Structures are given as structure tokens and as C-alpha cells.
Amino acid sequence: VFVVSDQRLGAVVAFSGLDADGAFGVLRPPPAIGGMHNPAGLALAEEGTVVVADRDNGRVLVLFTASLTWVELGSGSLNRPTGVAVLPDGRVAVADSRRVLALGLDGSVEELVAMAQGFVPVGVAEAGGRLYRRGHTG
Amino acid sequence: VLVTDLANARVLGVDATGSATVLLESKHGIVMPVAAAIHA
């Protein structure tokens, strides 16, 4: 299974299989959560959990596919999240404007990389306990 | 790896030999794929 964020659709498209014969479906949050506005980076975690940066809504959405439950993280703390990764402890690392934050499902927010002049991370990836960010300085 | 092809509104799977397969395209409803993820 893999997932794709589509900015024009404002949705995540999930595709099963790794050949052209797989099945696909469009995933959108329910009205209570509100639609996505320019979804950006996303990650697929254990048990099919989907994490997506809902960039222009300034939040991260988590979809637990087993229960089709959506959870909103980071509202009020994020500016313009673009990249996400799931950390080994289950928190979500977020590249947001000029910093990297870790969001917990319990609502916790920790700054992993502080805001700095000229630092513009746009993507993050978790790799065996190390966190990498993609961005540029200057 | 998965590659999102914005210009052609499609998602490709590329194997270690460089061979590419179109996995998703406009007929599947995608319009502007900007990122993709797969669980390793």
C-alpha cells in the first residue's frame, strides 16, 4: 500500500499493490475535521496509519485506517507544515516554516530544531532513530 | 521508489534497475500529486 497527497483534490489517494492492477481510494477527513487545504508531505506508519501535512490549514492530520478515525494535531502551533515523519516513539516530526517540531497524539509539542534565520526545512524523514530534514539555508 | 510526476499528473514506481511503471494517473482521479509515501 502507498499513499499520495493531491493538492488539487485536497485529499490523500491510497493505492494497494505495487503494480498497475492495484485498487485505489480517495481519503478525505469528515466534516467535523474539515477539508484539507493544499496537503503536502505525508508518511505511512505502522498498521496503515496515514500522516499528512495539511499545509494551508496549519495542521497535521492522522488517519487510523483500521478505525477510519481522523485526529488533528498541531492546530495553533503550526504555521505552514510541509513535511512529516513518524518517529520511533510514535510522535510526528513536522517541518514547519523555519523549524522542526515533534507532535504527540496527546497534544504535546516539542521543538526539535529551533527556528533560525535562513533555515527553511520542507521535508523530514526518520531513519532508524535519526531524523533527517530536507531544506536549504542561505 | 515512488515518484510523483506533477507535470503529467501521475505516480510512478521505479525499481532498482530503473524500470518505471505507472501506478496512478489522471484516470484514477489524481490531479496534482505532490508527495507519496510507502511503508517499507
N, CA and C atoms of all chains as a GROMACS GRO file, in nm:
protein
  534
    1VAL      N    1   0.085  -0.119   0.000
    1VAL     CA    2   0.000   0.000   0.000
    1VAL      C    3   0.088   0.124   0.000
    2PHE      N    4   0.050   0.221  -0.079
    2PHE     CA    5   0.116   0.350  -0.070
    2PHE      C    6   0.012   0.461  -0.080
    3VAL      N    7   0.054   0.580  -0.040
    3VAL     CA    8  -0.039   0.692  -0.034
    3VAL      C    9   0.022   0.812  -0.106
    4VAL      N   10  -0.065   0.895  -0.161
    4VAL     CA   11  -0.023   1.012  -0.238
    4VAL      C   12  -0.106   1.130  -0.192
    5SER      N   13  -0.042   1.244  -0.169
    5SER     CA   14  -0.121   1.364  -0.139
    5SER      C   15  -0.142   1.441  -0.268
    6ASP      N   16  -0.264   1.484  -0.288
    6ASP     CA   17  -0.300   1.556  -0.411
    6ASP      C   18  -0.350   1.695  -0.371
    7GLN      N   19  -0.273   1.798  -0.408
    7GLN     CA   20  -0.308   1.933  -0.363
    7GLN      C   21  -0.436   1.982  -0.426
    8ARG      N   22  -0.460   1.949  -0.551
    8ARG     CA   23  -0.579   1.999  -0.617
    8ARG      C   24  -0.705   1.931  -0.563
    9LEU      N   25  -0.694   1.801  -0.536
    9LEU     CA   26  -0.809   1.729  -0.481
    9LEU      C   27  -0.833   1.763  -0.335
   10GLY      N   28  -0.726   1.807  -0.267
   10GLY     CA   29  -0.737   1.827  -0.123
   10GLY      C   30  -0.764   1.695  -0.054
   11ALA      N   31  -0.691   1.593  -0.095
   11ALA     CA   32  -0.719   1.459  -0.045
   11ALA      C   33  -0.592   1.374  -0.052
   12VAL      N   34  -0.600   1.261   0.014
   12VAL     CA   35  -0.495   1.159   0.004
   12VAL      C   36  -0.551   1.044  -0.078
   13VAL      N   37  -0.474   0.998  -0.174
   13VAL     CA   38  -0.516   0.884  -0.254
   13VAL      C   39  -0.434   0.764  -0.208
   14ALA      N   40  -0.503   0.658  -0.174
   14ALA     CA   41  -0.436   0.534  -0.130
   14ALA      C   42  -0.445   0.432  -0.240
   15PHE      N   43  -0.339   0.360  -0.258
   15PHE     CA   44  -0.332   0.261  -0.366
   15PHE      C   45  -0.277   0.132  -0.310
   16SER      N   46  -0.346   0.023  -0.336
   16SER     CA   47  -0.298  -0.106  -0.286
   16SER      C   48  -0.225  -0.179  -0.397
   17GLY      N   49  -0.114  -0.235  -0.363
   17GLY     CA   50  -0.036  -0.308  -0.462
   17GLY      C   51   0.071  -0.221  -0.522
   18LEU      N   52   0.165  -0.285  -0.584
   18LEU     CA   53   0.275  -0.211  -0.648
   18LEU      C   54   0.279  -0.242  -0.797
   19ASP      N   55   0.165  -0.265  -0.855
   19ASP     CA   56   0.159  -0.278  -0.999
   19ASP      C   57   0.035  -0.202  -1.046
   20ALA      N   58   0.020  -0.194  -1.174
   20ALA     CA   59  -0.088  -0.111  -1.230
   20ALA      C   60  -0.226  -0.170  -1.208
   21ASP      N   61  -0.235  -0.288  -1.151
   21ASP     CA   62  -0.366  -0.352  -1.131
   21ASP      C   63  -0.421  -0.332  -0.990
   22GLY      N   64  -0.353  -0.254  -0.910
   22GLY     CA   65  -0.397  -0.234  -0.773
   22GLY      C   66  -0.526  -0.154  -0.765
   23ALA      N   67  -0.587  -0.155  -0.648
   23ALA     CA   68  -0.708  -0.077  -0.626
   23ALA      C   69  -0.671   0.055  -0.559
   24PHE      N   70  -0.755   0.156  -0.577
   24PHE     CA   71  -0.724   0.284  -0.518
   24PHE      C   72  -0.850   0.343  -0.452
   25GLY      N   73  -0.828   0.436  -0.364
   25GLY     CA   74  -0.938   0.504  -0.297
   25GLY      C   75  -0.896   0.642  -0.255
   26VAL      N   76  -0.991   0.733  -0.248
   26VAL     CA   77  -0.964   0.872  -0.208
   26VAL      C   78  -1.006   0.890  -0.063
   27LEU      N   79  -0.913   0.942   0.017
   27LEU     CA   80  -0.936   0.959   0.161
   27LEU      C   81  -0.951   1.106   0.193
   28ARG      N   82  -1.064   1.142   0.249
   28ARG     CA   83  -1.087   1.281   0.291
   28ARG      C   84  -1.138   1.281   0.434
   29PRO      N   85  -1.098   1.381   0.513
   29PRO     CA   86  -1.147   1.386   0.651
   29PRO      C   87  -1.296   1.419   0.653
   30PRO      N   88  -1.365   1.381   0.760
   30PRO     CA   89  -1.508   1.409   0.771
   30PRO      C   90  -1.531   1.557   0.798
   31PRO      N   91  -1.655   1.604   0.780
   31PRO     CA   92  -1.684   1.746   0.802
   31PRO      C   93  -1.644   1.797   0.940
   32ALA      N   94  -1.654   1.713   1.039
   32ALA     CA   95  -1.618   1.757   1.175
   32ALA      C   96  -1.471   1.797   1.184
   33ILE      N   97  -1.388   1.735   1.103
   33ILE     CA   98  -1.245   1.769   1.100
   33ILE      C   99  -1.221   1.882   1.000
   34GLY      N  100  -1.296   1.883   0.893
   34GLY     CA  101  -1.281   1.987   0.791
   34GLY      C  102  -1.188   1.941   0.680
   35GLY      N  103  -1.210   1.994   0.563
   35GLY     CA  104  -1.132   1.952   0.447
   35GLY      C  105  -0.988   1.997   0.453
   36MET      N  106  -0.906   1.928   0.376
   36MET     CA  107  -0.765   1.966   0.366
   36MET      C  108  -0.749   2.080   0.266
   37HIS      N  109  -0.651   2.162   0.291
   37HIS     CA  110  -0.621   2.273   0.202
   37HIS      C  111  -0.474   2.266   0.164
   38ASN      N  112  -0.448   2.221   0.044
   38ASN     CA  113  -0.313   2.201  -0.004
   38ASN      C  114  -0.233   2.103   0.082
   39PRO      N  115  -0.277   1.978   0.089
   39PRO     CA  116  -0.198   1.878   0.161
   39PRO      C  117  -0.062   1.862   0.095
   40ALA      N  118   0.038   1.842   0.178
   40ALA     CA  119   0.176   1.835   0.127
   40ALA      C  120   0.237   1.700   0.161
   41GLY      N  121   0.347   1.699   0.236
   41GLY     CA  122   0.416   1.574   0.266
   41GLY      C  123   0.331   1.479   0.349
   42LEU      N  124   0.360   1.353   0.335
   42LEU     CA  125   0.285   1.255   0.412
   42LEU      C  126   0.374   1.136   0.444
   43ALA      N  127   0.326   1.056   0.539
   43ALA     CA  128   0.401   0.939   0.583
   43ALA      C  129   0.302   0.827   0.610
   44LEU      N  130   0.349   0.707   0.594
   44LEU     CA  131   0.266   0.590   0.620
   44LEU      C  132   0.334   0.512   0.730
   45ALA      N  133   0.264   0.497   0.841
   45ALA     CA  134   0.324   0.435   0.959
   45ALA      C  135   0.272   0.293   0.978
   46GLU      N  136   0.302   0.239   1.095
   46GLU     CA  137   0.260   0.103   1.126
   46GLU      C  138   0.108   0.088   1.113
   47GLU      N  139   0.066  -0.029   1.077
   47GLU     CA  140  -0.075  -0.064   1.070
   47GLU      C  141  -0.155   0.028   0.978
   48GLY      N  142  -0.085   0.084   0.879
   48GLY     CA  143  -0.154   0.163   0.779
   48GLY      C  144  -0.195   0.302   0.822
   49THR      N  145  -0.142   0.349   0.933
   49THR     CA  146  -0.174   0.485   0.977
   49THR      C  147  -0.113   0.586   0.880
   50VAL      N  148  -0.195   0.681   0.836
   50VAL     CA  149  -0.151   0.782   0.740
   50VAL      C  150  -0.137   0.916   0.813
   51VAL      N  151  -0.024   0.982   0.791
   51VAL     CA  152   0.000   1.114   0.849
   51VAL      C  153   0.024   1.210   0.734
   52VAL      N  154  -0.047   1.322   0.734
   52VAL     CA  155  -0.033   1.416   0.623
   52VAL      C  156  -0.025   1.560   0.676
   53ALA      N  157   0.064   1.637   0.616
   53ALA     CA  158   0.074   1.779   0.649
   53ALA      C  159  -0.034   1.854   0.572
   54ASP      N  160  -0.130   1.906   0.644
   54ASP     CA  161  -0.239   1.984   0.584
   54ASP      C  162  -0.190   2.129   0.581
   55ARG      N  163  -0.109   2.157   0.480
   55ARG     CA  164  -0.023   2.276   0.482
   55ARG      C  165  -0.097   2.407   0.508
   56ASP      N  166  -0.195   2.437   0.426
   56ASP     CA  167  -0.256   2.569   0.435
   56ASP      C  168  -0.362   2.581   0.544
   57ASN      N  169  -0.388   2.470   0.612
   57ASN     CA  170  -0.470   2.477   0.733
   57ASN      C  171  -0.382   2.480   0.858
   58GLY      N  172  -0.251   2.473   0.840
   58GLY     CA  173  -0.160   2.481   0.955
   58GLY      C  174  -0.180   2.371   1.056
   59ARG      N  175  -0.193   2.250   1.007
   59ARG     CA  176  -0.215   2.138   1.098
   59ARG      C  177  -0.164   2.009   1.034
   60VAL      N  178  -0.159   1.906   1.116
   60VAL     CA  179  -0.125   1.772   1.068
   60VAL      C  180  -0.246   1.683   1.095
   61LEU      N  181  -0.279   1.599   1.000
   61LEU     CA  182  -0.390   1.505   1.019
   61LEU      C  183  -0.336   1.363   1.024
   62VAL      N  184  -0.392   1.287   1.113
   62VAL     CA  185  -0.356   1.146   1.127
   62VAL      C  186  -0.481   1.063   1.101
   63LEU      N  187  -0.471   0.969   1.011
   63LEU     CA  188  -0.583   0.879   0.983
   63LEU      C  189  -0.546   0.738   1.027
   64PHE      N  190  -0.620   0.688   1.125
   64PHE     CA  191  -0.604   0.550   1.166
   64PHE      C  192  -0.696   0.466   1.076
   65THR      N  193  -0.636   0.400   0.980
   65THR     CA  194  -0.718   0.336   0.877
   65THR      C  195  -0.799   0.218   0.930
   66ALA      N  196  -0.751   0.156   1.037
   66ALA     CA  197  -0.825   0.041   1.090
   66ALA      C  198  -0.962   0.083   1.140
   67SER      N  199  -0.968   0.204   1.198
   67SER     CA  200  -1.095   0.251   1.254
   67SER      C  201  -1.153   0.367   1.173
   68LEU      N  202  -1.081   0.410   1.069
   68LEU     CA  203  -1.119   0.527   0.988
   68LEU      C  204  -1.140   0.650   1.077
   69THR      N  205  -1.055   0.661   1.177
   69THR     CA  206  -1.061   0.775   1.269
   69THR      C  207  -0.955   0.877   1.230
   70TRP      N  208  -0.998   1.004   1.220
   70TRP     CA  209  -0.905   1.114   1.190
   70TRP      C  210  -0.876   1.192   1.317
   71VAL      N  211  -0.751   1.229   1.336
   71VAL     CA  212  -0.710   1.310   1.450
   71VAL      C  213  -0.632   1.430   1.397
   72GLU      N  214  -0.659   1.544   1.456
   72GLU     CA  215  -0.594   1.668   1.414
   72GLU      C  216  -0.485   1.703   1.516
   73LEU      N  217  -0.366   1.733   1.467
   73LEU     CA  218  -0.254   1.769   1.555
   73LEU      C  219  -0.197   1.905   1.515
   74GLY      N  220  -0.150   1.978   1.612
   74GLY     CA  221  -0.069   2.097   1.586
   74GLY      C  222  -0.145   2.224   1.556
   75SER      N  223  -0.276   2.221   1.557
   75SER     CA  224  -0.351   2.344   1.529
   75SER      C  225  -0.315   2.449   1.634
   76GLY      N  226  -0.284   2.567   1.588
   76GLY     CA  227  -0.244   2.673   1.679
   76GLY      C  228  -0.095   2.676   1.706
   77SER      N  229  -0.026   2.566   1.674
   77SER     CA  230   0.120   2.561   1.695
   77SER      C  231   0.196   2.568   1.564
   78LEU      N  232   0.129   2.530   1.456
   78LEU     CA  233   0.198   2.522   1.327
   78LEU      C  234   0.162   2.641   1.239
   79ASN      N  235   0.254   2.675   1.152
   79ASN     CA  236   0.230   2.782   1.057
   79ASN      C  237   0.195   2.724   0.919
   80ARG      N  238   0.292   2.656   0.863
   80ARG     CA  239   0.276   2.606   0.726
   80ARG      C  240   0.352   2.474   0.714
   81PRO      N  241   0.298   2.369   0.772
   81PRO     CA  242   0.370   2.241   0.771
   81PRO      C  243   0.379   2.182   0.631
   82THR      N  244   0.496   2.135   0.597
   82THR     CA  245   0.516   2.082   0.462
   82THR      C  246   0.560   1.935   0.461
   83GLY      N  247   0.632   1.892   0.562
   83GLY     CA  248   0.682   1.755   0.564
   83GLY      C  249   0.657   1.689   0.697
   84VAL      N  250   0.633   1.558   0.695
   84VAL     CA  251   0.608   1.485   0.818
   84VAL      C  252   0.684   1.352   0.816
   85ALA      N  253   0.714   1.303   0.935
   85ALA     CA  254   0.773   1.170   0.950
   85ALA      C  255   0.729   1.117   1.086
   86VAL      N  256   0.714   0.986   1.096
   86VAL     CA  257   0.676   0.926   1.222
   86VAL      C  258   0.802   0.882   1.296
   87LEU      N  259   0.817   0.928   1.418
   87LEU     CA  260   0.935   0.897   1.498
   87LEU      C  261   0.917   0.761   1.567
   88PRO      N  262   1.026   0.700   1.610
   88PRO     CA  263   1.016   0.569   1.677
   88PRO      C  264   0.925   0.570   1.800
   89ASP      N  265   0.914   0.685   1.866
   89ASP     CA  266   0.828   0.691   1.986
   89ASP      C  267   0.682   0.720   1.951
   90GLY      N  268   0.651   0.723   1.822
   90GLY     CA  269   0.512   0.743   1.780
   90GLY      C  270   0.474   0.887   1.755
   91ARG      N  271   0.560   0.979   1.796
   91ARG     CA  272   0.529   1.119   1.768
   91ARG      C  273   0.553   1.149   1.620
   92VAL      N  274   0.501   1.263   1.578
   92VAL     CA  275   0.513   1.304   1.438
   92VAL      C  276   0.608   1.422   1.429
   93ALA      N  277   0.716   1.406   1.354
   93ALA     CA  278   0.807   1.518   1.328
   93ALA      C  279   0.751   1.598   1.211
   94VAL      N  280   0.755   1.729   1.226
   94VAL     CA  281   0.695   1.817   1.125
   94VAL      C  282   0.794   1.925   1.086
   95ALA      N  283   0.817   1.939   0.955
   95ALA     CA  284   0.891   2.054   0.904
   95ALA      C  285   0.790   2.166   0.886
   96ASP      N  286   0.807   2.272   0.962
   96ASP     CA  287   0.707   2.379   0.965
   96ASP      C  288   0.776   2.514   0.957
   97SER      N  289   0.757   2.582   0.846
   97SER     CA  290   0.820   2.713   0.829
   97SER      C  291   0.970   2.700   0.851
   98ARG      N  292   1.024   2.760   0.956
   98ARG     CA  293   1.169   2.758   0.972
   98ARG      C  294   1.213   2.674   1.091
   99ARG      N  295   1.141   2.570   1.121
   99ARG     CA  296   1.176   2.486   1.237
   99ARG      C  297   1.121   2.347   1.218
  100VAL      N  298   1.161   2.257   1.308
  100VAL     CA  299   1.108   2.120   1.306
  100VAL      C  300   1.052   2.092   1.445
  101LEU      N  301   0.928   2.046   1.449
  101LEU     CA  302   0.860   2.017   1.575
  101LEU      C  303   0.827   1.869   1.583
  102ALA      N  304   0.808   1.821   1.706
  102ALA     CA  305   0.756   1.686   1.728
  102ALA      C  306   0.620   1.699   1.796
  103LEU      N  307   0.519   1.637   1.736
  103LEU     CA  308   0.383   1.643   1.788
  103LEU      C  309   0.344   1.506   1.843
  104GLY      N  310   0.289   1.506   1.964
  104GLY     CA  311   0.241   1.382   2.022
  104GLY      C  312   0.091   1.369   2.006
  105LEU      N  313   0.043   1.246   2.003
  105LEU     CA  314  -0.102   1.225   1.995
  105LEU      C  315  -0.172   1.278   2.119
  106ASP      N  316  -0.095   1.300   2.227
  106ASP     CA  317  -0.152   1.357   2.349
  106ASP      C  318  -0.158   1.509   2.344
  107GLY      N  319  -0.120   1.567   2.231
  107GLY     CA  320  -0.124   1.713   2.218
  107GLY      C  321   0.008   1.781   2.249
  108SER      N  322   0.108   1.704   2.287
  108SER     CA  323   0.236   1.765   2.322
  108SER      C  324   0.305   1.821   2.198
  109VAL      N  325   0.382   1.926   2.219
  109VAL     CA  326   0.458   1.990   2.112
  109VAL      C  327   0.600   2.014   2.163
  110GLU      N  328   0.698   1.961   2.092
  110GLU     CA  329   0.837   1.983   2.128
  110GLU      C  330   0.912   2.037   2.006
  111GLU      N  331   0.993   2.136   2.029
  111GLU     CA  332   1.072   2.191   1.920
  111GLU      C  333   1.200   2.109   1.908
  112LEU      N  334   1.216   2.038   1.795
  112LEU     CA  335   1.335   1.955   1.775
  112LEU      C  336   1.449   2.036   1.714
  113VAL      N  337   1.415   2.121   1.620
  113VAL     CA  338   1.513   2.210   1.559
  113VAL      C  339   1.455   2.350   1.565
  114ALA      N  340   1.526   2.439   1.630
  114ALA     CA  341   1.472   2.572   1.655
  114ALA      C  342   1.471   2.656   1.528
  115MET      N  343   1.384   2.753   1.532
  115MET     CA  344   1.375   2.848   1.422
  115MET      C  345   1.506   2.925   1.412
  116ALA      N  346   1.556   2.937   1.291
  116ALA     CA  347   1.681   3.009   1.271
  116ALA      C  348   1.676   3.084   1.139
  117GLN      N  349   1.742   3.194   1.136
  117GLN     CA  350   1.745   3.272   1.013
  117GLN      C  351   1.806   3.190   0.899
  118GLY      N  352   1.741   3.189   0.786
  118GLY     CA  353   1.796   3.119   0.671
  118GLY      C  354   1.774   2.970   0.670
  119PHE      N  355   1.705   2.917   0.768
  119PHE     CA  356   1.679   2.773   0.777
  119PHE      C  357   1.536   2.747   0.731
  120VAL      N  358   1.520   2.675   0.621
  120VAL     CA  359   1.386   2.653   0.567
  120VAL      C  360   1.366   2.504   0.539
  121PRO      N  361   1.336   2.426   0.640
  121PRO     CA  362   1.313   2.284   0.615
  121PRO      C  363   1.178   2.264   0.548
  122VAL      N  364   1.175   2.176   0.450
  122VAL     CA  365   1.048   2.147   0.384
  122VAL      C  366   1.009   2.000   0.394
  123GLY      N  367   1.105   1.915   0.427
  123GLY     CA  368   1.074   1.773   0.438
  123GLY      C  369   1.154   1.711   0.550
  124VAL      N  370   1.102   1.605   0.608
  124VAL     CA  371   1.174   1.530   0.710
  124VAL      C  372   1.156   1.382   0.684
  125ALA      N  373   1.254   1.304   0.728
  125ALA     CA  374   1.244   1.158   0.716
  125ALA      C  375   1.310   1.096   0.838
  126GLU      N  376   1.248   0.993   0.889
  126GLU     CA  377   1.304   0.923   1.004
  126GLU      C  378   1.382   0.804   0.953
  127ALA      N  379   1.499   0.783   1.008
  127ALA     CA  380   1.583   0.672   0.961
  127ALA      C  381   1.651   0.606   1.079
  128GLY      N  382   1.585   0.505   1.132
  128GLY     CA  383   1.645   0.428   1.240
  128GLY      C  384   1.682   0.510   1.362
  129GLY      N  385   1.594   0.598   1.401
  129GLY     CA  386   1.618   0.679   1.519
  129GLY      C  387   1.686   0.810   1.489
  130ARG      N  388   1.731   0.829   1.364
  130ARG     CA  389   1.788   0.958   1.326
  130ARG      C  390   1.682   1.032   1.245
  131LEU      N  391   1.681   1.160   1.264
  131LEU     CA  392   1.586   1.241   1.190
  131LEU      C  393   1.661   1.326   1.090
  132TYR      N  394   1.620   1.314   0.965
  132TYR     CA  395   1.682   1.395   0.860
  132TYR      C  396   1.581   1.497   0.813
  133ARG      N  397   1.629   1.612   0.779
  133ARG     CA  398   1.540   1.712   0.722
  133ARG      C  399   1.595   1.757   0.590
  134ARG      N  400   1.503   1.785   0.498
  134ARG     CA  401   1.542   1.835   0.368
  134ARG      C  402   1.505   1.983   0.365
  135GLY      N  403   1.596   2.063   0.322
  135GLY     CA  404   1.570   2.206   0.318
  135GLY      C  405   1.690   2.278   0.267
  136HIS      N  406   1.697   2.402   0.292
  136HIS     CA  407   1.812   2.478   0.248
  136HIS      C  408   1.841   2.590   0.346
  137THR      N  409   1.959   2.640   0.340
  137THR     CA  410   1.998   2.754   0.421
  137THR      C  411   2.049   2.861   0.327
  138GLY      N  412   2.048   2.981   0.374
  138GLY     CA  413   2.100   3.088   0.293
  138GLY      C  414   2.009   3.206   0.295
  139VAL      N  415   1.133   0.293  -0.566
  139VAL     CA  416   1.090   0.421  -0.511
  139VAL      C  417   0.964   0.467  -0.583
  140LEU      N  418   0.891   0.553  -0.516
  140LEU     CA  419   0.775   0.616  -0.577
  140LEU      C  420   0.814   0.755  -0.625
  141VAL      N  421   0.768   0.792  -0.741
  141VAL     CA  422   0.797   0.924  -0.797
  141VAL      C  423   0.666   0.991  -0.834
  142THR      N  424   0.646   1.111  -0.783
  142THR     CA  425   0.528   1.187  -0.824
  142THR      C  426   0.566   1.277  -0.940
  143ASP      N  427   0.492   1.265  -1.048
  143ASP     CA  428   0.518   1.339  -1.171
  143ASP      C  429   0.409   1.445  -1.184
  144LEU      N  430   0.441   1.565  -1.134
  144LEU     CA  431   0.341   1.672  -1.132
  144LEU      C  432   0.297   1.711  -1.273
  145ALA      N  433   0.392   1.720  -1.363
  145ALA     CA  434   0.361   1.770  -1.498
  145ALA      C  435   0.262   1.680  -1.569
  146ASN      N  436   0.268   1.551  -1.542
  146ASN     CA  437   0.180   1.457  -1.611
  146ASN      C  438   0.074   1.396  -1.519
  147ALA      N  439   0.065   1.450  -1.398
  147ALA     CA  440  -0.037   1.404  -1.303
  147ALA      C  441  -0.037   1.252  -1.290
  148ARG      N  442   0.076   1.198  -1.250
  148ARG     CA  443   0.083   1.054  -1.233
  148ARG      C  444   0.186   1.018  -1.126
  149VAL      N  445   0.177   0.896  -1.082
  149VAL     CA  446   0.272   0.844  -0.984
  149VAL      C  447   0.337   0.720  -1.044
  150LEU      N  448   0.468   0.717  -1.040
  150LEU     CA  449   0.544   0.607  -1.098
  150LEU      C  450   0.611   0.526  -0.988
  151GLY      N  451   0.623   0.398  -1.012
  151GLY     CA  452   0.707   0.313  -0.930
  151GLY      C  453   0.831   0.281  -1.010
  152VAL      N  454   0.946   0.304  -0.952
  152VAL     CA  455   1.072   0.280  -1.023
  152VAL      C  456   1.152   0.176  -0.945
  153ASP      N  457   1.190   0.068  -1.012
  153ASP     CA  458   1.262  -0.038  -0.941
  153ASP      C  459   1.414  -0.014  -0.949
  154ALA      N  460   1.488  -0.106  -0.890
  154ALA     CA  461   1.633  -0.086  -0.878
  154ALA      C  462   1.704  -0.083  -1.012
  155THR      N  463   1.641  -0.136  -1.116
  155THR     CA  464   1.703  -0.134  -1.248
  155THR      C  465   1.670  -0.007  -1.325
  156GLY      N  466   1.584   0.076  -1.266
  156GLY     CA  467   1.544   0.199  -1.333
  156GLY      C  468   1.419   0.184  -1.416
  157SER      N  469   1.360   0.066  -1.412
  157SER     CA  470   1.236   0.043  -1.488
  157SER      C  471   1.118   0.108  -1.416
  158ALA      N  472   1.038   0.182  -1.491
  158ALA     CA  473   0.927   0.256  -1.432
  158ALA      C  474   0.793   0.198  -1.473
  159THR      N  475   0.700   0.197  -1.378
  159THR     CA  476   0.562   0.155  -1.403
  159THR      C  477   0.469   0.265  -1.358
  160VAL      N  478   0.373   0.300  -1.439
  160VAL     CA  479   0.273   0.399  -1.398
  160VAL      C  480   0.174   0.330  -1.305
  161LEU      N  481   0.165   0.380  -1.182
  161LEU     CA  482   0.075   0.321  -1.083
  161LEU      C  483  -0.056   0.397  -1.072
  162LEU      N  484  -0.046   0.527  -1.076
  162LEU     CA  485  -0.165   0.612  -1.069
  162LEU      C  486  -0.154   0.719  -1.175
  163GLU      N  487  -0.267   0.753  -1.236
  163GLU     CA  488  -0.266   0.860  -1.335
  163GLU      C  489  -0.402   0.929  -1.331
  164SER      N  490  -0.423   1.018  -1.425
  164SER     CA  491  -0.542   1.102  -1.418
  164SER      C  492  -0.672   1.020  -1.422
  165LYS      N  493  -0.670   0.907  -1.486
  165LYS     CA  494  -0.793   0.827  -1.493
  165LYS      C  495  -0.834   0.775  -1.355
  166HIS      N  496  -0.738   0.775  -1.263
  166HIS     CA  497  -0.770   0.737  -1.125
  166HIS      C  498  -0.820   0.856  -1.044
  167GLY      N  499  -0.821   0.972  -1.106
  167GLY     CA  500  -0.874   1.089  -1.037
  167GLY      C  501  -0.770   1.183  -0.979
  168ILE      N  502  -0.644   1.146  -0.986
  168ILE     CA  503  -0.543   1.236  -0.930
  168ILE      C  504  -0.520   1.353  -1.024
  169VAL      N  505  -0.489   1.468  -0.967
  169VAL     CA  506  -0.473   1.590  -1.044
  169VAL      C  507  -0.337   1.654  -1.020
  170MET      N  508  -0.302   1.667  -0.894
  170MET     CA  509  -0.177   1.733  -0.860
  170MET      C  510  -0.106   1.656  -0.749
  171PRO      N  511  -0.047   1.542  -0.783
  171PRO     CA  512   0.022   1.464  -0.679
  171PRO      C  513   0.152   1.531  -0.638
  172VAL      N  514   0.166   1.563  -0.513
  172VAL     CA  515   0.285   1.636  -0.469
  172VAL      C  516   0.379   1.553  -0.382
  173ALA      N  517   0.327   1.447  -0.322
  173ALA     CA  518   0.414   1.365  -0.238
  173ALA      C  519   0.356   1.225  -0.229
  174ALA      N  520   0.442   1.129  -0.206
  174ALA     CA  521   0.398   0.991  -0.192
  174ALA      C  522   0.478   0.925  -0.081
  175ALA      N  523   0.417   0.826  -0.019
  175ALA     CA  524   0.486   0.754   0.088
  175ALA      C  525   0.446   0.608   0.081
  176ILE      N  526   0.538   0.525   0.121
  176ILE     CA  527   0.512   0.382   0.125
  176ILE      C  528   0.573   0.329   0.253
  177HIS      N  529   0.509   0.226   0.307
  177HIS     CA  530   0.564   0.168   0.428
  177HIS      C  531   0.664   0.061   0.390
  178ALA      N  532   0.787   0.080   0.433
  178ALA     CA  533   0.894  -0.013   0.396
  178ALA      C  534   0.872  -0.148   0.462
   0.00000   0.00000   0.00000
